Amino acid sequence: MKINSFLSIFVFFIFFQTAISQTVEDPEIKKMITEIKAESLEATVKKLVSFGTRHTLSDTKSKTKGIGAAQQWVKSEFDQYALQSNGRLTSKIDYFTVKADGKRIKEDSQLGNVMATLKGTDPNDDRILIISGHLDSRVTDVMNVKSDAPGANDDGSGVAAVMELAKVMSKRSFPVTIIFVAVTGEEQGLYGARHLAEFAKESKWNIVAMLNNDMIGNSLSSGTYLRDNTQVRIFSETIPFLETEDEAKLRKAINRDNDSPSRLLARYIKTVTEQYVDQLKVKLVYRNDRFLRGGDHTPFSQNGFTAVRFCEINENFDHQHQDLRTENGVVYGDLPEFMDFDYLRKNTCANLATLANLAWSPKAPINVGIEVKQLSNSSTLSWTAPEGTRPFGYQILMRETQSSHWEKTFFVQDAKAEIPYSKDNYFFAVQSVDALGHASLPVFPIPIR
């Protein structure tokens, strides 16, 4: 009888340890999510539309029209948020010169990214998180700098999300640094993002994750007329742009084709979004971006950083890259009245849940490996604790080889664990976790011979 009681307690403890990471929710993250308001996002989008055009090469001198006025307004809003940050949030317009390219930049031009940096509180933690949207807009002719280009959804939605998160998150403290940025030059060739990514690489920034938000506020598709505000797409690269020959050999040997760092980030976003945000599912799209198209995360990927793109589940091409007009009763143009602001709110909350969890998480485990010294129907993983604050524990994530997302989680507190599942049939990853469930990005194990 005593043995049975002991066994029951033991089984319950193991179940609790396995389930804890799946059920713990941080009340502060839940509170921040309630502070994200559709009305506030709508007001920001309408203000951005009021500048007429935000074409990258439009007026930079006017105080009311053009890209220059929009940049100054976004910075002024960042400065207002800074007043509640105890000096931790600072803003600037990072100006840089782009040479004429004979394509979409006719002459040497000065561009600028509007950046707000929320400095981390731990001087020994150099991790950086970046969230972006692009401030510039366009009509049918990408070189038309005069006509009104409202850019409400493309990409006023992304900029509004970035600004809303800066406002909410700057009231809190995080050990890591978070950069909120409205880039320019996206429509002309991803110039703003490339400038920032190259500067980050030259400066040896430790960027843990880059989240690009481009068109996250429309829920109705053109042509098919499907409406869906319950899903958002996350695009992630398959094979890292900077993969070395040795890394390629290892990837092929262990069949890691579907577990690039960016794809691990995409799955992380799915996990925390579906934990914290009601009525929103993440659809993992296994390509860097839409077919033959690109976004501001791409220059970061090309420079070796872990980056993904948030994008609405349905695109409406009647309200994307269109001159303002009405033809055969159809209104064309990227205007606020065609947006779904509650959908934008949910997608903004998905970004918040991701950033906050990563910003409060322990550093990821290092030297993560899986033993292959002998044949076995169980799998033994081991790793080294990260530097800095010691994690409360670790999560071992597991999925079948054909599955797109993690299916089972094991919580352990040692730096080694034997799992009764064969490495022939499953993929694994390991992440650090604290007592409130904040988890690092997962690390895919390499063979220990």
TAURZI-V862359 format. One record per backbone hydrogen bond with DSSP energy under -1.0 kcal/mol. NH is the residue of the N-H (numbers start at 1). CO is the residue of the C=O. If there is no record, write none. Layout:
NH/CO, NH/CO
This chain:
5/1, 6/2, 7/3, 8/4, 9/5, 10/6, 11/7, 12/8, 13/9, 14/10, 15/11, 16/12, 17/13, 18/14, 19/15, 20/16, 22/19, 24/20, 30/26, 31/27, 32/28, 33/29, 34/30, 36/33, 41/37, 42/38, 43/39, 44/40, 45/41, 46/42, 47/43, 48/44, 49/45, 50/46, 51/48, 52/49, 53/51, 58/55, 66/51, 68/59, 70/66, 71/67, 72/68, 73/69, 74/70, 75/71, 76/72, 77/73, 78/74, 79/75, 80/76, 81/77, 82/78, 84/81, 85/82, 88/85, 90/117, 92/115, 94/113, 95/93, 96/111, 98/109, 101/105, 102/105, 109/98, 111/96, 113/94, 114/182, 115/92, 116/180, 117/90, 118/178, 119/88, 121/174, 122/175, 125/122, 128/206, 129/177, 130/209, 131/179, 132/211, 133/181, 135/183, 144/141, 152/334, 156/151, 159/155, 160/156, 161/157, 162/158, 163/159, 164/160, 165/161, 166/162, 167/163, 168/164, 169/165, 170/166, 172/169, 177/127, 178/118, 179/129, 180/116, 181/131, 182/114, 183/133, 189/186, 190/186, 191/185, 192/184, 194/190, 195/191, 196/192, 197/193, 198/194, 199/195, 200/196, 201/197, 202/198, 203/199, 204/201, 205/200, 207/205, 208/128, 210/306, 211/130, 212/308, 213/132, 214/310, 221/226, 222/315, 224/222, 228/219, 232/281, 233/311, 234/283, 235/309, 236/285, 243/240, 248/244, 249/245, 250/246, 251/247, 252/248, 253/249, 254/250, 256/251, 259/256, 264/260, 265/261, 266/262, 267/263, 268/264, 269/265, 270/266, 271/267, 272/268, 273/269, 274/270, 276/272, 277/273, 281/230, 283/232, 285/234, 287/285, 293/290, 298/295, 301/297, 302/298, 304/301, 305/300, 308/210, 309/235, 310/212, 311/233, 312/215, 319/316, 325/332, 327/330, 330/327, 332/325, 333/318, 335/333, 338/335, 339/336, 340/217, 344/340, 345/341, 346/342, 347/343, 348/344, 349/345, 350/346, 351/347, 352/348, 353/349, 354/350, 355/351, 356/352, 357/353, 358/354, 359/355, 360/356, 366/384, 369/382, 370/446, 371/380, 372/448, 379/419, 381/417, 382/369, 383/415, 384/366, 392/433, 393/433, 394/412, 395/431, 396/410, 397/429, 398/408, 399/427, 401/425, 403/400, 407/398, 408/398, 410/396, 412/394, 417/381, 419/379, 421/419, 425/422, 427/399, 429/397, 430/443, 431/395, 433/393, 434/438, 437/434, 440/432, 443/430, 446/368, 448/370
